[in-house]
Amino acid sequence: MDYKFREIEKKWQDHWAEIKAYKVSNISEKPKCYVLDMFPYPSGAGLHVGHPLGYISSDIYSRYKRLKGFNVLHPMGYDAFGLPAEQYAIEHGIHPEISTENNINNFRAQLDKIGFSYDWDREVNTSKPEYYKWTQWIFLQLFNSWFNRSAKKAEPIATLVKIFETEGSTTINIFTAQQWIAFSEKEQQTILMNFRLAYCGIGEVNWCEALGTVLANDEVVNGVSERGGHPVVKKKLRQWYLRITEYADRLLEGLQTVDFSDAMKEMQTNWIGKSIGAEIQFEISNSKFRMTVYTTRPDTIFGVDFMVIAPELDWIHEVVSTEQKQAVEEYLIYVKSRSDRERQAEKKISGVFTGAYAVNPFDGREIPIWISEYVLAGYGTGAIMAVPCGDERDFKFANHFGIPITNILGDAFNGTEPNATKDAILTNSDFLNGMVLRDAIKVVVNKLEEMGIGTRKTNFRMRDAAFSRQRYWGEPFPITWQDGVAFPLGETELPLTLPKVESYSPGPEGEGPLANIPEWVAKELETNTMPGYAGSSWYFLRYMDPHNTDAFASRQATDYWNQVDLYIGGTEHAVGHLLYSRMWTKAMYDLGFIGFDEPFKKLLNQGMITGESAFANLIGVTFAKNLKVEFTEEDEKNYLEIKDKYTIIRGKYISSDLVEFLKTAYYKIDNEVEAAHMETRGKILSYLLEGLDADIKLSNLVGKIEMSPFPMTFVNYKIRVPIEYVNSKNELDYERLKLEIRQFINSDFLSQSGNFICSREIEKMSKSKLNVVNPNDIIEKYGADTFRMYEMFLGPVDQSKPWDTKGIEGVHRFLKKLWRLFYDDVKGKVWNDGKATQDELKILHRTIKKIEEDTERFSFNTAVSAFMVCVNDLADSKCNKKEILEQVLILLTPYAPHISEELWAALGNIGLVIDATFPKFEAKYVTESSKEYPISINGKVRANITISLDAEQAAVEQIVLANETVQKWLEGKAPKKIIFVKNRMINIVP
């Protein structure tokens, strides 16, 4: 009986769906276990083999915990709102609601083929009104809350109003209680907006005109959008924000309570960027304006040689000198197109002098004020005091612009490199001379506070999170604007659903597309929509109670499931998504909606599966732009402009085995026979252009080539070809390629042997690199169980590794070998009810221990290896006993559920294998009770005898002397001595 994996897998997938085998209840006496994947954005490209790595890992762990007696919540859904979905819809001329639904159906079909144990009754889709109603509801809770710094928690905004009514305010917009009561509603709401956890303000954003939206810093690369490569500029727009900065300390503290990797904790810690220092006010010469600087090193106040301010600061124009005005304006234009990330990563030093000077408050020294892109307005006050002798970036800046450097570190500064020490003795520092730098920090801060020009200050690098997009496909804000004041909709008015639109073009003045809808504008509704991360910041809560129409989830459900026990996803979400989810959870905990303030107990970051990209060599010739080459109207397909320097005439695709030959022939120059080589070049040129239909007049080119070779340049481009057209021998099926891919329809492919050879490179697997492998193809050829186990077998789940189908055959053979323990190709059924031997029990329990340990520590690759060892050992032992095989199937079912289910049923078991109990390891079966000793006679090993580990000297001598081989070598004589070293060796002296 053959292993018919296609029939088996479809049979059990249909059966699991029919009986809802993975449906889970919120009420159970079992301990709970919540296992969650970072849910996917359903792209039109569907899944490639890199995507399921984390999903298979979580599925293995979920099935394992169910076998261990847990009530396991393992859901799946779709992060369906956001910019990628809208761009896909625009590019394909389809409404995002329709394209998203189509993409989801495709994803679901692919996921089902892999055999995941998802409770599909809990599926969520962030773009469905029944889901985003609660996203809008949570937003309203944030809008109607403020962070009480005294209590260190969020509270309803009503408690703040009560404080204002009785005590007034001594912080922001200082006023008395009587003044508060006398304020108009607009004045009161304007003040409250300064406190709300979700608030609106004017902010400088990364504006992409082509995409019609604001982009996050990590969506901008080298001044253009990461998606599409469109220009991005800085622009001030009305934006919604989340006051995540109020939670900075608690976000840091919470990292000590969760099981994240050290690398992940460090990433989040650095992003939050807590620092303790002082804010200092500096007067500016010939100006009434004062600049405020935040510094963590007030002890270096006398080493300040220049100030650097962020280009975005509004007050620049108030202090810039007439002489420097043009230079400053030109520099600001340059910086405007740069993202914060690029500015921080930039190694090139840039800046401009403002012509203004700050005044050191202690010695009156004038300090030049510069502008540079490496200072960001979002950190501190957007201004720094530069101490070149103690800071590397300041040191390089000073050297680059010729700014004199003051040495306040004495011998600790050698003049050639800065020293950031806090242990040097201060010099050239007035009243601080002779003090150790770290001791001077407190002294300086105290002095600043006495003078009324400084104060102690804790700062964070993290900024409040931008929470709006000028796009259509997102959650509408449940906000109306009346006379410039934002008012929340009532909860009974939710969900505020997206209206149908025909155009996604931006509204006036950079507003979102909703601003183009008269009915929407007439109701004075907010025209921005929420960003993609809105729905993903709380989705794990909705899975707990997805059909609740009265709440985002009942308190009973959230109390039962509590934190996610295991969260699996990529490191690309290390900062944004994880921080936002943690902040939303803490806010909802503060407001009493849930009973825990960290969403994820343990985080496992999956590695990346890379792909092999295939390249064909495109050989051609370039000519200088000024060469006159005449083309007919239809010839434009035969050349393309590269920047503005060259015209490339299309060449031919050359097999790798021809590339070096052509390169050598073209470039080999011998001065004595240059004319001959010119002729060779001409022949190569003709060869490359041969067969083109273009009516290219080469007469002008020939003269140029004969006069000088320099205007003509040989080129070799590596052009990507879809990996599925290249076999394991790197041979390209170019005939099929030309038939199926429009880009190559008229292309010529040349080779020496007739087999066109491509080159390969390892890269990130992505559709754009033409190196994706569709899991459907692998499953069709080898089956889902093979695919699941091979993904795990590739390497540790948290490390990146290349996809290589060469090894998949071995995993498939393993499953066939397992099958043959139950069925013989000729005899059919071969299992039996015989009693297991000690050796067979040893194989089983050794495997139980290994699989349990490896699964608990997510070492799935070594677990797959252990299964292979187990099946090999059982096959070698000719073990076909149900007592053993039945337990092996239970161990295997998290990894290969379909074959396990089929064989479990074949053994006559009632019910599903997923409902069995994980085998209990018994150490007695793997504890060694005997040992095979080498028996040496006169120093040479003559025999091997297995003896009990408990045997003593007398018993050992009796056993050894009774052995026929030993007697033969002793020739009937009694030995002089028998040396027995327990657990090691036996030596006989005749």
Buried (B, 14 or more C-beta within 10 A) or exposed (E): BEBEBEEBBEBBBEEBEEEEBBEBEBEEEEEBBBBBBBBBBBBBBBBBBBBBBBBBBBBBBBBBBBBBEBBBBBBBBBBBBBBBBBBBBBEEEBBBBEBBBBBBEBBBEBBBBBBBBBBBEBBBBBBBEBBBBBBBBBBBBBBBBBBBEEEEBBBBBEEBBEBBEEEBBEEEBEBEBEBBEEBEEEBBBBBBBBBBBBBBEEBBBBBBBEBBBBBBBEBBBEBBBBBEEBEBBBBEBBBBBBBBBBBBBBBBEBBEEBEBBEEBBEBBEEBBBBBEBBBBBBBBEEBEEEBBBBBBBBBBBBBBBBBBBBBBBEBBEEBBBEEBEEBBEEBBEEBBBBBBBBBBEEEEBBBBBBBBBBBBBBEEBEBBBBBBBBBBBBBBBBBBBBBBBBBEBBBBBBEEBEBEBBBBBEEBBEEEEBBBEBEBBBBBBEBBBEBBBEEBBEBBBEBBEEEEBBEBBEBBBBBBBBBBBBBBBBBBBBBBBEEEBBBBBEEEEBBBEBEEBEEBEBBEEBBBBBBBBEEBBEEEBBBBBBBBBBBBBBBBBBBBBBEBEEEBBBEEBBBBBBBBBBBBBBBEBBBBBBBBBBBBBBBBBBBEBBEBBBBBBBBBBBBBBBBBBBBBBBBBBBBEBEBEBEBEEEBEEBBEEEEEEBBBBBBBBBBBEBBEEBBEBBEEEEEEEEEEBBEBBBEBBEBBBEEBEBEBEBEEBEEBBEEEBEBBBBBBEBBBBBBBBBEEEBBBBBEEBBEEBEEBEEBBBBBEEEEBBBBBBBBBBBEEBBBBBBBBEBBEBBBBBBBBBBBBBBBBBBEBBBBBBEEBEEBBEBBBBBBBBBBEEEEEEBBEEEEBEEEBBBBBBBBBBBBBBBBEEBBBBBBBBBBBEBBEBBBEBEBBBBBBBBBBBBBBBBBBBBBBBBBBBBBEBEEBBBEBEBBEBEEEBBEEEEBEBEBBBEEEEBBEBEBEEEBEEEEBBEBBBEBEEBEEBBEEEEBEEBEBEBEEEBBBEE
